Amino acid sequence: MTKLSIGKTFWAALIVGGVTGMGNGSVFGATLMCALGRGRFDNWGGWGGLAYTPTTFHGFMDWCMLVFGAAFTIIMLVSLRRHGELEKSAS
């Protein structure tokens, strides 16, 4: 067992990874939308369930944020676990 197990670091990784990843996802989505324009998005999708439908303008941006947030959370969990292993081996 490492000093930094997933149980000890889950909430920190979720908050830090989620906030960082969702911020990067929103920048990615905004940049992509600025480069492409509305393109084939007929509906901007800003109300209710349409805000999370990836075929709408706003839904695509929300999904970018969710995917990036999940990816960064996984990266944080892996890196914290590895850091805990290094701390344990140094002791």
N, C-alpha and C positions, 0 to 999 in steps of 0.2 A: 504494500500500500504506500502510495506516495504522500508527501505532505500536502500537495494540492490535488486532491481527488475531484472528480466531476461533481460529487455531492457538495463539496465545499465551495466550488467555484461556479456552479451553474447559474445562479442569479446574477452574479457579476458579469459573467460571459454573455448572458442573455441581454442585459441592459447595455453594456458597452458595445457588444457586437451588433445588436439590433439598431441602436442609435447611429453608430458609425456606418453600418451597411445601408440603412434606410436613407441616410443623408447622401451617401454616394449613389444610391439607386435613383434618388430624385434628381441629382445632377446629371446622371447618365440619361435618364428619361427626358429631362428638359433639353439637354444638348441634342439628343436624337430628334426630338420634336422640332427644335429650331432648325435643324439641318433638313428635315424632311417636310416640314409643314404638316398640315392635317392629312395630307395624302389621301388614303382610302378610308379614313375614319369619318363615316357619315354623321355619327352622333358623338358629341363631346362627352356624354356619360357622367355628368357630375351629380346626379341625384340617386339616392337609395342604392339598390343592387347594381345599377349600371356603373357606379363608381368603381366596382371591382370586376367588371366584365372586360377581359383583355382585348376584346374587339372594338372597344370604345377608346376615344382619345385619353380621357382621364383614367380609365381602367388600366390601360397599358402602363401609364406612369405608376399607378399604385402597385401593379404586379412587379415592375422593376424594383420598387422599394422593398416589397416583401421578399423577393428572391435574393436581393443583395443582403438584406438583413439576416436571412436564414444562413446564407453562405458565410457572412462575417461572424455569426454566432458559432458556427461549426469551427471556423478557423481559430477563434478565441479558445474554445474548449480544447482543441488539439494542442494549441501552443501552451496553455496553462498546465495541461497534463504533462507535457514534455518538460516544462520548466520544473514541475514538482519532482519528476524523475531525476533531473539533473541535481536538484537540491538534495535529494535523498542519497544519491551516489557520492556527493561531495562531503556528506557528514561522516 
